[in-house]
Amino acid sequence: MAVSEPDEAPWQVRIWDEAGQVAGAGVLISSRHVLTCAHVVDGVAAEAGLAAPDRVTIPVDLPDLPGKVTFDARVIDGGWFPVGARGEGDIAVLELDRDVTGVRPARLSVPSSYLNRHVSVLGYPNDPPHGVWAEAQLKRRNGPRWVQLDALGVSGQRIERGFSGAGVVDSGSGDVVGIVVTELTNPIAKVAWMLPVETIASLWKPLADRVEQVDGTVSIGELALTAVAACSPWPGGHEITAVTTAGGLVRRRWAQNGWSPWYQAEVDVPVRDVAVAAFGAGSSMCVVTDVNGRSRRSSSEPPGTGWSRWYQMRPLAMTASPALVRVAGVSSGNGHREIFAVTAAGELVHRWRYSDWSDWDMMDNPVPAQDVAATSPADGRLACAVADVYGRVWHRFWSGREWTDWQKMPVPHKTASPVLTRIAMVSGWRGEDHGHQEIFAVTAAGEVVHCWRDAKSPTWSDWHAKAVPAPAADITATSNSSGHIECLIVCSDGRLYYQWFSKKMRWSAWRPINDLLQNSRTEAVELDGTGQ
C-alpha cells in the first residue's frame, strides 16, 4: 500500500451524529480501529464523566474511499475515557463492523520536541463535502497533557468545531502526532489544543503495542515477547529485534533521538530465538532459529536498502542433534561475522564469514549448554560464554590465532537461585578502556546478575544482582560508540525493559521500551536497590 504524503489524509474518518450531521473526525489506526474524542461520540456523557453511550452503532465513513461507503462503529470495551475532573481524557476508541481495505492506517509518532513544529489538520466545519485543511504551529505542552496549536498567518482556516478528533499531521514526516481536542472560542486568537499520541497511549494501553505489518496494515493488541536481541549499527543508534509469543519477529530502531514504530519482520515459520550483530556502519546481521530447529539469516547490507531475504543455513551433519535452539551473533570488525548456536543436545557449534561462510565447526564445550553469548572486546578478538544445563557459566577467548581453554566462573551468591539460564555479553569503551567485557545473566528465579572485567583488571568481578521490574525471561546487551552499555530484558509478563550505563551517570533506572511512550518523558521504573 502507498504511504500517504503530509498533504493527504486517506486515513481520516468522518463521524456522524444521530441527526445525520458530521459530529467530528477520527483517525484510522488499524484496519478496524478508529481513534477520536469522546465528546465527538457523545458530548453530554464525555463532559459529565459518564460511561460510554448506550447507542449501539455510530455511523462513520472515509471520505477518500471511492463511493459512499459507511461503516457501523461502536466504542470498544476499555476504549472510553471521558473528560476528567482536571480536563484530562476525552478519548474514544471505536471498532468498525468490518475491515477497511485499500487505505493504509495513519502512521503515529511521538516527536522528541513539539515546539514550533509545523502541522496540518483536515476538519469538517459546517459540513463541507470534502473537508478543509488548516495549518498550525505546535507550541509547548499545557493543560492536562495537551499541546497548543497556533494557526499560521492572519488568513486561512482556523481550527474550530468540526475539527475535533482530527489527526494532527507533522508536515515533515506525514505522521500523526495527536488529535484535536478543543479550541479557544475567541475567533481572533486562532488557538486550539491537541491530545498528543503519548497521552492517548498512556490511557489506552493497547495503542502502545502497535505493529506495522509487512503488507502495510497495522495490528493493535498486546505485544508479549519471549526473546530479544540488540545491536548498535550506527553512532548513537540502536536496533532491537524481538520474538513474540506467537513466534513472530518485530523490529524497531532508535535514530535521531526517537524510536521508530515496531515493524514486522517477515518470516515464514514461527521463530524461537534471535541474535543480531552490527558488522559495519549501518549494516546488521540477524539470525533466527525456528520451532523446527532450523536456522536462517538476513542482513541489512548495504545500508539503507532494507533487509535481505532470509537464507536458510545448511543443517549440521556432525552433531548428536541437528536442531538448533539458541543462537548468538558477533562481529570483530573488517566485515567479519560469526554465529554461535546451541543444539538440542547441548552441543556448541559456530561458523564465520569474511568473504564466504565457513562450514559449521564444533566448539567442544565441556558440559551440555542451554544458552550462548559472544562479544568482541577488540578488533580481531572474540569472547564466548555459555550457560550449561546445570546453570553454571563457562567462557573462553579467541586471541586472533587460537581459542583459550574453557574456564568455569563462580556461581552467584545472595540470589534466590544460583542457577543461570540465560546469558548475554557486551564490550564497551573500545577506544578508551580497551578490552572491557561484561556478562549479564538471568537466574532460574528471574533475577538479573552481572559481572565484568577490563584490560587493567583481567580477572572477573564478583556477580552483582540488579533489581528488576518483574522476573526476567531473556536478556541481551549492546554498546555504542559513545561508551554507553545497554541492557535489555524480556520479563515473564512479556514486557520489554532497558537500562543503560555510562561512566558519568552509572546505571539508569529501568524503563519500558515496547511502547509509543518511549519517546516521551516516561517515568522510570524505580526499584529498591540499583545494583552496580
Stockholm file with secondary structure:
# STOCKHOLM 1.0

chainA/1-532         MAVSEPDEAPWQVRIWDEAGQVAGAGVLISSRHVLTCAHVVDGVAAEAGLAAPDRVTIPVDLPDLPGKVTFDARVIDGGWFPVGARGEGDIAVLELDRDVTGVRPARLSVPSSYLNRHVSVLGYPNDPPHGVWAEAQLKRRNGPRWVQLDALGVSGQRIERGFSGAGVVDSGSGDVVGIVVTELTNPIAKVAWMLPVETIASLWKPLADRVEQVDGTVSIGELALTAVAACSPWPGGHEITAVTTAGGLVRRRWAQNGWSPWYQAEVDVPVRDVAVAAFGAGSSMCVVTDVNGRSRRSSSEPPGTGWSRWYQMRPLAMTASPALVRVAGVSSGNGHREIFAVTAAGELVHRWRYSDWSDWDMMDNPVPAQDVAATSPADGRLACAVADVYGRVWHRFWSGREWTDWQKMPVPHKTASPVLTRIAMVSGWRGEDHGHQEIFAVTAAGEVVHCWRDAKSPTWSDWHAKAVPAPAADITATSNSSGHIECLIVCSDGRLYYQWFSKKMRWSAWRPINDLLQNSRTEAVELDGTGQ
#=GR chainA/1-532 SS CCCCCTTCCTTEEEEECTTSSEEEEEEECSSSEEEECHHHHCHHHHHHTCCCCCCSCEEEECTTSSSCCEEEEEEEEEEEECCCTTSCCCEEEEEESSCCCSCCCCCBCCCSCCTTCEEEEEECTTCCTTCEEEEEEEEEEETTTEEEEEECSSSSCCCCTTCTTCEEEETTTCCEEEEEEEECSCTTTCEEEEEEHHHHHHHSGGGGGEEECTTSCEEESCCCEEEEEEECCSTTCEEEEEEETTSCEEEEEEETTEECCEEEECCSSCEEEEEEEEEETTEEEEEEEETTSCEEEEECCSTTSCCCCCEECCCCSSSSCCCEEEEEEECCSTTCEEEEEEETTSCEEEEEESSSBCCCEECCCSSCEEEEEEECSSTTCEEEEEEETTSCEEEEEECSSCBCCCEECCCCCSSSCCCEEEEEEEECCTTTSTTCEEEEEEETTSCEEEEEEBTTBCSCCCCEEECCSSCEEEEEEEECTTSCEEEEEEETTSCEEEEEEETTTEECCBEECSSGGGGSCCCCBCCSCCCC
#=GC SS_cons         CCCCCTTCCTTEEEEECTTSSEEEEEEECSSSEEEECHHHHCHHHHHHTCCCCCCSCEEEECTTSSSCCEEEEEEEEEEEECCCTTSCCCEEEEEESSCCCSCCCCCBCCCSCCTTCEEEEEECTTCCTTCEEEEEEEEEEETTTEEEEEECSSSSCCCCTTCTTCEEEETTTCCEEEEEEEECSCTTTCEEEEEEHHHHHHHSGGGGGEEECTTSCEEESCCCEEEEEEECCSTTCEEEEEEETTSCEEEEEEETTEECCEEEECCSSCEEEEEEEEEETTEEEEEEEETTSCEEEEECCSTTSCCCCCEECCCCSSSSCCCEEEEEEECCSTTCEEEEEEETTSCEEEEEESSSBCCCEECCCSSCEEEEEEECSSTTCEEEEEEETTSCEEEEEECSSCBCCCEECCCCCSSSCCCEEEEEEEECCTTTSTTCEEEEEEETTSCEEEEEEBTTBCSCCCCEEECCSSCEEEEEEEECTTSCEEEEEEETTSCEEEEEEETTTEECCBEECSSGGGGSCCCCBCCSCCCC
//
